[in-house]
Amino acid sequence: MTITTTSSEEISFIYDSYSKNNSEKNLIRYIKPKQVKRQAILMLNYAEDIWIYFLRTKRVRKLAFHSKS
């Protein structure tokens, strides 16, 4: 995945993606760039519940409902 920042810089992300039960459960694990390496996102119930693992702090946080849009 490649994104363009507000300063017109392009950043490419490489990740592994796994899904189960017709995408009811999804796991995304980032490989590159170094800043997000080993960070993971778990989406359950068709992305109704989203959990994010932050490697730097070694914490898991649930994404707030209002942050999803």
PDB file of N, CA, C and O in Angstrom:
ATOM      1  N   MET A   1       0.851  -1.155   0.000  1.00  0.00           N
ATOM      2  CA  MET A   1       0.000   0.000   0.000  1.00  0.00           C
ATOM      3  C   MET A   1       0.905   1.230   0.000  1.00  0.00           C
ATOM      4  O   MET A   1       1.890   1.279   0.738  1.00  0.00           O
ATOM      5  N   THR A   2       0.580   2.199  -0.808  1.00  0.00           N
ATOM      6  CA  THR A   2       1.326   3.443  -0.874  1.00  0.00           C
ATOM      7  C   THR A   2       0.378   4.597  -0.574  1.00  0.00           C
ATOM      8  O   THR A   2      -0.706   4.695  -1.149  1.00  0.00           O
ATOM      9  N   ILE A   3       0.809   5.473   0.342  1.00  0.00           N
ATOM     10  CA  ILE A   3       0.005   6.647   0.661  1.00  0.00           C
ATOM     11  C   ILE A   3       0.806   7.899   0.329  1.00  0.00           C
ATOM     12  O   ILE A   3       2.036   7.869   0.288  1.00  0.00           O
ATOM     13  N   THR A   4       0.109   8.983   0.096  1.00  0.00           N
ATOM     14  CA  THR A   4       0.739  10.273  -0.151  1.00  0.00           C
ATOM     15  C   THR A   4       0.389  11.195   0.999  1.00  0.00           C
ATOM     16  O   THR A   4      -0.787  11.413   1.291  1.00  0.00           O
ATOM     17  N   THR A   5       1.407  11.737   1.654  1.00  0.00           N
ATOM     18  CA  THR A   5       1.189  12.618   2.792  1.00  0.00           C
ATOM     19  C   THR A   5       0.773  14.004   2.316  1.00  0.00           C
ATOM     20  O   THR A   5       0.766  14.285   1.117  1.00  0.00           O
ATOM     21  N   THR A   6       0.430  14.860   3.261  1.00  0.00           N
ATOM     22  CA  THR A   6       0.023  16.221   2.910  1.00  0.00           C
ATOM     23  C   THR A   6       1.173  17.018   2.310  1.00  0.00           C
ATOM     24  O   THR A   6       0.950  18.008   1.614  1.00  0.00           O
ATOM     25  N   SER A   7       2.411  16.585   2.580  1.00  0.00           N
ATOM     26  CA  SER A   7       3.579  17.256   1.995  1.00  0.00           C
ATOM     27  C   SER A   7       4.009  16.589   0.687  1.00  0.00           C
ATOM     28  O   SER A   7       5.132  16.800   0.227  1.00  0.00           O
ATOM     29  N   SER A   8       3.135  15.793   0.091  1.00  0.00           N
ATOM     30  CA  SER A   8       3.339  15.100  -1.186  1.00  0.00           C
ATOM     31  C   SER A   8       4.437  14.032  -1.142  1.00  0.00           C
ATOM     32  O   SER A   8       4.955  13.632  -2.184  1.00  0.00           O
ATOM     33  N   GLU A   9       4.785  13.577   0.041  1.00  0.00           N
ATOM     34  CA  GLU A   9       5.748  12.481   0.185  1.00  0.00           C
ATOM     35  C   GLU A   9       4.998  11.151   0.088  1.00  0.00           C
ATOM     36  O   GLU A   9       3.940  10.982   0.695  1.00  0.00           O
ATOM     37  N   GLU A  10       5.550  10.216  -0.676  1.00  0.00           N
ATOM     38  CA  GLU A  10       4.933   8.895  -0.803  1.00  0.00           C
ATOM     39  C   GLU A  10       5.606   7.920   0.152  1.00  0.00           C
ATOM     40  O   GLU A  10       6.832   7.831   0.210  1.00  0.00           O
ATOM     41  N   ILE A  11       4.776   7.186   0.906  1.00  0.00           N
ATOM     42  CA  ILE A  11       5.272   6.182   1.841  1.00  0.00           C
ATOM     43  C   ILE A  11       4.631   4.854   1.476  1.00  0.00           C
ATOM     44  O   ILE A  11       3.410   4.754   1.359  1.00  0.00           O
ATOM     45  N   SER A  12       5.468   3.826   1.297  1.00  0.00           N
ATOM     46  CA  SER A  12       4.971   2.497   0.952  1.00  0.00           C
ATOM     47  C   SER A  12       4.988   1.595   2.184  1.00  0.00           C
ATOM     48  O   SER A  12       5.972   1.542   2.921  1.00  0.00           O
ATOM     49  N   PHE A  13       3.887   0.895   2.387  1.00  0.00           N
ATOM     50  CA  PHE A  13       3.755  -0.045   3.482  1.00  0.00           C
ATOM     51  C   PHE A  13       3.662  -1.455   2.908  1.00  0.00           C
ATOM     52  O   PHE A  13       2.980  -1.686   1.910  1.00  0.00           O
ATOM     53  N   ILE A  14       4.347  -2.384   3.543  1.00  0.00           N
ATOM     54  CA  ILE A  14       4.246  -3.795   3.177  1.00  0.00           C
ATOM     55  C   ILE A  14       3.711  -4.519   4.396  1.00  0.00           C
ATOM     56  O   ILE A  14       4.203  -4.323   5.508  1.00  0.00           O
ATOM     57  N   TYR A  15       2.703  -5.356   4.192  1.00  0.00           N
ATOM     58  CA  TYR A  15       2.084  -6.051   5.319  1.00  0.00           C
ATOM     59  C   TYR A  15       1.563  -7.410   4.893  1.00  0.00           C
ATOM     60  O   TYR A  15       1.338  -7.666   3.711  1.00  0.00           O
ATOM     61  N   ASP A  16       1.375  -8.284   5.887  1.00  0.00           N
ATOM     62  CA  ASP A  16       0.710  -9.570   5.692  1.00  0.00           C
ATOM     63  C   ASP A  16      -0.720  -9.409   6.158  1.00  0.00           C
ATOM     64  O   ASP A  16      -0.986  -8.735   7.153  1.00  0.00           O
ATOM     65  N   SER A  17      -1.635 -10.024   5.443  1.00  0.00           N
ATOM     66  CA  SER A  17      -3.036  -9.934   5.799  1.00  0.00           C
ATOM     67  C   SER A  17      -3.638 -11.335   5.841  1.00  0.00           C
ATOM     68  O   SER A  17      -3.435 -12.137   4.930  1.00  0.00           O
ATOM     69  N   TYR A  18      -4.372 -11.615   6.897  1.00  0.00           N
ATOM     70  CA  TYR A  18      -5.018 -12.908   7.068  1.00  0.00           C
ATOM     71  C   TYR A  18      -6.494 -12.669   7.365  1.00  0.00           C
ATOM     72  O   TYR A  18      -6.850 -11.710   8.049  1.00  0.00           O
ATOM     73  N   SER A  19      -7.343 -13.540   6.850  1.00  0.00           N
ATOM     74  CA  SER A  19      -8.772 -13.423   7.148  1.00  0.00           C
ATOM     75  C   SER A  19      -9.364 -14.802   7.396  1.00  0.00           C
ATOM     76  O   SER A  19      -8.831 -15.817   6.949  1.00  0.00           O
ATOM     77  N   LYS A  20     -10.478 -14.814   8.118  1.00  0.00           N
ATOM     78  CA  LYS A  20     -11.138 -16.066   8.474  1.00  0.00           C
ATOM     79  C   LYS A  20     -12.641 -15.849   8.456  1.00  0.00           C
ATOM     80  O   LYS A  20     -13.119 -14.748   8.725  1.00  0.00           O
ATOM     81  N   ASN A  21     -13.375 -16.888   8.141  1.00  0.00           N
ATOM     82  CA  ASN A  21     -14.839 -16.851   8.138  1.00  0.00           C
ATOM     83  C   ASN A  21     -15.389 -15.754   7.239  1.00  0.00           C
ATOM     84  O   ASN A  21     -16.192 -14.925   7.667  1.00  0.00           O
ATOM     85  N   ASN A  22     -14.948 -15.763   5.988  1.00  0.00           N
ATOM     86  CA  ASN A  22     -15.455 -14.821   4.993  1.00  0.00           C
ATOM     87  C   ASN A  22     -15.267 -13.376   5.447  1.00  0.00           C
ATOM     88  O   ASN A  22     -16.179 -12.555   5.350  1.00  0.00           O
ATOM     89  N   SER A  23     -14.064 -13.081   5.947  1.00  0.00           N
ATOM     90  CA  SER A  23     -13.649 -11.750   6.406  1.00  0.00           C
ATOM     91  C   SER A  23     -14.350 -11.274   7.677  1.00  0.00           C
ATOM     92  O   SER A  23     -14.383 -10.075   7.957  1.00  0.00           O
ATOM     93  N   GLU A  24     -14.908 -12.203   8.443  1.00  0.00           N
ATOM     94  CA  GLU A  24     -15.458 -11.826   9.746  1.00  0.00           C
ATOM     95  C   GLU A  24     -14.329 -11.408  10.685  1.00  0.00           C
ATOM     96  O   GLU A  24     -14.482 -10.505  11.508  1.00  0.00           O
ATOM     97  N   LYS A  25     -13.183 -12.093  10.538  1.00  0.00           N
ATOM     98  CA  LYS A  25     -12.008 -11.788  11.344  1.00  0.00           C
ATOM     99  C   LYS A  25     -10.842 -11.493  10.412  1.00  0.00           C
ATOM    100  O   LYS A  25     -10.574 -12.262   9.489  1.00  0.00           O
ATOM    101  N   ASN A  26     -10.149 -10.386  10.647  1.00  0.00           N
ATOM    102  CA  ASN A  26      -9.004  -9.992   9.819  1.00  0.00           C
ATOM    103  C   ASN A  26      -7.835  -9.599  10.711  1.00  0.00           C
ATOM    104  O   ASN A  26      -8.008  -8.966  11.752  1.00  0.00           O
ATOM    105  N   LEU A  27      -6.647  -9.989  10.280  1.00  0.00           N
ATOM    106  CA  LEU A  27      -5.423  -9.603  10.979  1.00  0.00           C
ATOM    107  C   LEU A  27      -4.466  -9.016   9.956  1.00  0.00           C
ATOM    108  O   LEU A  27      -4.232  -9.606   8.902  1.00  0.00           O
ATOM    109  N   ILE A  28      -3.916  -7.856  10.272  1.00  0.00           N
ATOM    110  CA  ILE A  28      -2.924  -7.205   9.412  1.00  0.00           C
ATOM    111  C   ILE A  28      -1.672  -6.996  10.249  1.00  0.00           C
ATOM    112  O   ILE A  28      -1.730  -6.399  11.325  1.00  0.00           O
ATOM    113  N   ARG A  29      -0.523  -7.494   9.749  1.00  0.00           N
ATOM    114  CA  ARG A  29       0.762  -7.307  10.423  1.00  0.00           C
ATOM    115  C   ARG A  29       1.710  -6.596   9.476  1.00  0.00           C
ATOM    116  O   ARG A  29       1.977  -7.080   8.377  1.00  0.00           O
ATOM    117  N   TYR A  30       2.215  -5.451   9.901  1.00  0.00           N
ATOM    118  CA  TYR A  30       3.093  -4.647   9.052  1.00  0.00           C
ATOM    119  C   TYR A  30       4.518  -5.197   9.065  1.00  0.00           C
ATOM    120  O   TYR A  30       5.024  -5.628  10.102  1.00  0.00           O
ATOM    121  N   ILE A  31       5.151  -5.175   7.898  1.00  0.00           N
ATOM    122  CA  ILE A  31       6.525  -5.642   7.719  1.00  0.00           C
ATOM    123  C   ILE A  31       7.464  -4.465   7.496  1.00  0.00           C
ATOM    124  O   ILE A  31       8.548  -4.425   8.079  1.00  0.00           O
ATOM    125  N   LYS A  32       7.071  -3.511   6.668  1.00  0.00           N
ATOM    126  CA  LYS A  32       7.865  -2.316   6.377  1.00  0.00           C
ATOM    127  C   LYS A  32       6.940  -1.133   6.256  1.00  0.00           C
ATOM    128  O   LYS A  32       5.780  -1.331   5.895  1.00  0.00           O
ATOM    129  N   PRO A  33       7.363   0.069   6.527  1.00  0.00           N
ATOM    130  CA  PRO A  33       8.676   0.565   6.891  1.00  0.00           C
ATOM    131  C   PRO A  33       8.990   0.275   8.359  1.00  0.00           C
ATOM    132  O   PRO A  33       8.150  -0.233   9.101  1.00  0.00           O
ATOM    133  N   LYS A  34      10.200   0.606   8.752  1.00  0.00           N
ATOM    134  CA  LYS A  34      10.693   0.281  10.086  1.00  0.00           C
ATOM    135  C   LYS A  34       9.830   0.884  11.199  1.00  0.00           C
ATOM    136  O   LYS A  34       9.677   0.278  12.260  1.00  0.00           O
ATOM    137  N   GLN A  35       9.267   2.070  10.964  1.00  0.00           N
ATOM    138  CA  GLN A  35       8.472   2.750  11.991  1.00  0.00           C
ATOM    139  C   GLN A  35       7.249   1.950  12.426  1.00  0.00           C
ATOM    140  O   GLN A  35       6.800   2.089  13.564  1.00  0.00           O
ATOM    141  N   VAL A  36       6.703   1.121  11.546  1.00  0.00           N
ATOM    142  CA  VAL A  36       5.496   0.356  11.877  1.00  0.00           C
ATOM    143  C   VAL A  36       5.729  -1.148  11.864  1.00  0.00           C
ATOM    144  O   VAL A  36       4.782  -1.923  12.003  1.00  0.00           O
ATOM    145  N   LYS A  37       6.978  -1.568  11.698  1.00  0.00           N
ATOM    146  CA  LYS A  37       7.285  -2.997  11.636  1.00  0.00           C
ATOM    147  C   LYS A  37       6.783  -3.698  12.895  1.00  0.00           C
ATOM    148  O   LYS A  37       7.017  -3.233  14.010  1.00  0.00           O
ATOM    149  N   ARG A  38       6.092  -4.817  12.705  1.00  0.00           N
ATOM    150  CA  ARG A  38       5.517  -5.666  13.745  1.00  0.00           C
ATOM    151  C   ARG A  38       4.313  -5.048  14.443  1.00  0.00           C
ATOM    152  O   ARG A  38       3.814  -5.615  15.415  1.00  0.00           O
ATOM    153  N   GLN A  39       3.841  -3.916  13.979  1.00  0.00           N
ATOM    154  CA  GLN A  39       2.580  -3.380  14.483  1.00  0.00           C
ATOM    155  C   GLN A  39       1.465  -4.208  13.865  1.00  0.00           C
ATOM    156  O   GLN A  39       1.597  -4.658  12.727  1.00  0.00           O
ATOM    157  N   ALA A  40       0.373  -4.420  14.583  1.00  0.00           N
ATOM    158  CA  ALA A  40      -0.692  -5.281  14.076  1.00  0.00           C
ATOM    159  C   ALA A  40      -2.059  -4.676  14.346  1.00  0.00           C
ATOM    160  O   ALA A  40      -2.261  -3.935  15.308  1.00  0.00           O
ATOM    161  N   ILE A  41      -2.999  -5.021  13.456  1.00  0.00           N
ATOM    162  CA  ILE A  41      -4.389  -4.582  13.600  1.00  0.00           C
ATOM    163  C   ILE A  41      -5.273  -5.822  13.490  1.00  0.00           C
ATOM    164  O   ILE A  41      -5.169  -6.587  12.531  1.00  0.00           O
ATOM    165  N   LEU A  42      -6.130  -6.009  14.466  1.00  0.00           N
ATOM    166  CA  LEU A  42      -7.075  -7.125  14.474  1.00  0.00           C
ATOM    167  C   LEU A  42      -8.473  -6.548  14.366  1.00  0.00           C
ATOM    168  O   LEU A  42      -8.874  -5.708  15.172  1.00  0.00           O
ATOM    169  N   MET A  43      -9.221  -7.011  13.349  1.00  0.00           N
ATOM    170  CA  MET A  43     -10.594  -6.553  13.153  1.00  0.00           C
ATOM    171  C   MET A  43     -11.525  -7.739  13.332  1.00  0.00           C
ATOM    172  O   MET A  43     -11.388  -8.759  12.656  1.00  0.00           O
ATOM    173  N   LEU A  44     -12.474  -7.597  14.248  1.00  0.00           N
ATOM    174  CA  LEU A  44     -13.423  -8.664  14.546  1.00  0.00           C
ATOM    175  C   LEU A  44     -14.833  -8.214  14.209  1.00  0.00           C
ATOM    176  O   LEU A  44     -15.110  -7.017  14.136  1.00  0.00           O
ATOM    177  N   ASN A  45     -15.725  -9.176  14.005  1.00  0.00           N
ATOM    178  CA  ASN A  45     -17.131  -8.885  13.723  1.00  0.00           C
ATOM    179  C   ASN A  45     -17.279  -7.944  12.530  1.00  0.00           C
ATOM    180  O   ASN A  45     -17.981  -6.936  12.603  1.00  0.00           O
ATOM    181  N   TYR A  46     -16.612  -8.287  11.439  1.00  0.00           N
ATOM    182  CA  TYR A  46     -16.661  -7.486  10.204  1.00  0.00           C
ATOM    183  C   TYR A  46     -16.243  -6.038  10.468  1.00  0.00           C
ATOM    184  O   TYR A  46     -16.878  -5.097   9.991  1.00  0.00           O
ATOM    185  N   ALA A  47     -15.165  -5.880  11.234  1.00  0.00           N
ATOM    186  CA  ALA A  47     -14.546  -4.582  11.564  1.00  0.00           C
ATOM    187  C   ALA A  47     -15.390  -3.728  12.515  1.00  0.00           C
ATOM    188  O   ALA A  47     -15.186  -2.517  12.594  1.00  0.00           O
ATOM    189  N   GLU A  48     -16.320  -4.332  13.226  1.00  0.00           N
ATOM    190  CA  GLU A  48     -17.045  -3.603  14.270  1.00  0.00           C
ATOM    191  C   GLU A  48     -16.137  -3.353  15.469  1.00  0.00           C
ATOM    192  O   GLU A  48     -16.212  -2.301  16.103  1.00  0.00           O
ATOM    193  N   ASP A  49     -15.274  -4.329  15.778  1.00  0.00           N
ATOM    194  CA  ASP A  49     -14.309  -4.211  16.868  1.00  0.00           C
ATOM    195  C   ASP A  49     -12.913  -4.196  16.262  1.00  0.00           C
ATOM    196  O   ASP A  49     -12.537  -5.126  15.547  1.00  0.00           O
ATOM    197  N   ILE A  50     -12.144  -3.153  16.539  1.00  0.00           N
ATOM    198  CA  ILE A  50     -10.802  -3.027  15.980  1.00  0.00           C
ATOM    199  C   ILE A  50      -9.812  -2.849  17.124  1.00  0.00           C
ATOM    200  O   ILE A  50      -9.959  -1.964  17.966  1.00  0.00           O
ATOM    201  N   TRP A  51      -8.796  -3.717  17.130  1.00  0.00           N
ATOM    202  CA  TRP A  51      -7.760  -3.699  18.147  1.00  0.00           C
ATOM    203  C   TRP A  51      -6.421  -3.451  17.461  1.00  0.00           C
ATOM    204  O   TRP A  51      -6.149  -4.018  16.403  1.00  0.00           O
ATOM    205  N   ILE A  52      -5.581  -2.603  18.062  1.00  0.00           N
ATOM    206  CA  ILE A  52      -4.282  -2.267  17.479  1.00  0.00           C
ATOM    207  C   ILE A  52      -3.194  -2.564  18.495  1.00  0.00           C
ATOM    208  O   ILE A  52      -3.289  -2.166  19.656  1.00  0.00           O
ATOM    209  N   TYR A  53      -2.144  -3.276  18.043  1.00  0.00           N
ATOM    210  CA  TYR A  53      -0.981  -3.560  18.879  1.00  0.00           C
ATOM    211  C   TYR A  53       0.136  -2.609  18.484  1.00  0.00           C
ATOM    212  O   TYR A  53       0.514  -2.532  17.315  1.00  0.00           O
ATOM    213  N   PHE A  54       0.667  -1.879  19.472  1.00  0.00           N
ATOM    214  CA  PHE A  54       1.765  -0.956  19.251  1.00  0.00           C
ATOM    215  C   PHE A  54       3.047  -1.568  19.811  1.00  0.00           C
ATOM    216  O   PHE A  54       3.163  -1.780  21.018  1.00  0.00           O
ATOM    217  N   LEU A  55       3.993  -1.846  18.944  1.00  0.00           N
ATOM    218  CA  LEU A  55       5.227  -2.496  19.354  1.00  0.00           C
ATOM    219  C   LEU A  55       6.036  -1.630  20.315  1.00  0.00           C
ATOM    220  O   LEU A  55       6.563  -2.135  21.307  1.00  0.00           O
ATOM    221  N   ARG A  56       6.137  -0.349  20.036  1.00  0.00           N
ATOM    222  CA  ARG A  56       6.978   0.531  20.835  1.00  0.00           C
ATOM    223  C   ARG A  56       6.548   0.554  22.306  1.00  0.00           C
ATOM    224  O   ARG A  56       7.393   0.552  23.201  1.00  0.00           O
ATOM    225  N   THR A  57       5.251   0.575  22.549  1.00  0.00           N
ATOM    226  CA  THR A  57       4.752   0.594  23.929  1.00  0.00           C
ATOM    227  C   THR A  57       4.358  -0.795  24.420  1.00  0.00           C
ATOM    228  O   THR A  57       4.073  -0.980  25.603  1.00  0.00           O
ATOM    229  N   LYS A  58       4.342  -1.778  23.504  1.00  0.00           N
ATOM    230  CA  LYS A  58       3.923  -3.147  23.808  1.00  0.00           C
ATOM    231  C   LYS A  58       2.526  -3.184  24.444  1.00  0.00           C
ATOM    232  O   LYS A  58       2.284  -3.895  25.419  1.00  0.00           O
ATOM    233  N   ARG A  59       1.628  -2.401  23.865  1.00  0.00           N
ATOM    234  CA  ARG A  59       0.262  -2.314  24.359  1.00  0.00           C
ATOM    235  C   ARG A  59      -0.738  -2.590  23.256  1.00  0.00           C
ATOM    236  O   ARG A  59      -0.478  -2.364  22.074  1.00  0.00           O
ATOM    237  N   VAL A  60      -1.884  -3.082  23.677  1.00  0.00           N
ATOM    238  CA  VAL A  60      -3.008  -3.303  22.772  1.00  0.00           C
ATOM    239  C   VAL A  60      -4.080  -2.291  23.136  1.00  0.00           C
ATOM    240  O   VAL A  60      -4.421  -2.129  24.308  1.00  0.00           O
ATOM    241  N   ARG A  61      -4.605  -1.616  22.131  1.00  0.00           N
ATOM    242  CA  ARG A  61      -5.655  -0.612  22.349  1.00  0.00           C
ATOM    243  C   ARG A  61      -6.826  -0.900  21.442  1.00  0.00           C
ATOM    244  O   ARG A  61      -6.652  -1.287  20.287  1.00  0.00           O
ATOM    245  N   LYS A  62      -8.020  -0.710  21.971  1.00  0.00           N
ATOM    246  CA  LYS A  62      -9.213  -0.843  21.162  1.00  0.00           C
ATOM    247  C   LYS A  62      -9.500   0.513  20.531  1.00  0.00           C
ATOM    248  O   LYS A  62      -9.492   1.543  21.205  1.00  0.00           O
ATOM    249  N   LEU A  63      -9.752   0.495  19.239  1.00  0.00           N
ATOM    250  CA  LEU A  63     -10.061   1.736  18.524  1.00  0.00           C
ATOM    251  C   LEU A  63     -11.460   2.191  18.923  1.00  0.00           C
ATOM    252  O   LEU A  63     -12.412   1.412  18.878  1.00  0.00           O
ATOM    253  N   ALA A  64     -11.575   3.435  19.305  1.00  0.00           N
ATOM    254  CA  ALA A  64     -12.860   3.981  19.718  1.00  0.00           C
ATOM    255  C   ALA A  64     -13.841   4.011  18.553  1.00  0.00           C
ATOM    256  O   ALA A  64     -13.449   4.205  17.403  1.00  0.00           O
ATOM    257  N   PHE A  65     -15.095   3.821  18.857  1.00  0.00           N
ATOM    258  CA  PHE A  65     -16.124   3.758  17.823  1.00  0.00           C
ATOM    259  C   PHE A  65     -16.128   5.009  16.958  1.00  0.00           C
ATOM    260  O   PHE A  65     -16.249   4.897  15.739  1.00  0.00           O
ATOM    261  N   HIS A  66     -16.001   6.200  17.543  1.00  0.00           N
ATOM    262  CA  HIS A  66     -16.064   7.446  16.777  1.00  0.00           C
ATOM    263  C   HIS A  66     -14.810   7.660  15.907  1.00  0.00           C
ATOM    264  O   HIS A  66     -14.821   8.520  15.027  1.00  0.00           O
ATOM    265  N   SER A  67     -13.741   6.900  16.137  1.00  0.00           N
ATOM    266  CA  SER A  67     -12.498   7.045  15.346  1.00  0.00           C
ATOM    267  C   SER A  67     -12.523   6.234  14.059  1.00  0.00           C
ATOM    268  O   SER A  67     -11.603   6.351  13.249  1.00  0.00           O
ATOM    269  N   LYS A  68     -13.527   5.434  13.852  1.00  0.00           N
ATOM    270  CA  LYS A  68     -13.557   4.527  12.702  1.00  0.00           C
ATOM    271  C   LYS A  68     -13.881   5.210  11.394  1.00  0.00           C
ATOM    272  O   LYS A  68     -13.554   4.677  10.333  1.00  0.00           O
ATOM    273  N   SER A  69     -14.504   6.355  11.431  1.00  0.00           N
ATOM    274  CA  SER A  69     -14.915   6.986  10.168  1.00  0.00           C
ATOM    275  C   SER A  69     -13.950   7.976   9.655  1.00  0.00           C
ATOM    276  O   SER A  69     -14.179   8.575   8.604  1.00  0.00           O
TER     277      SER A  69
END
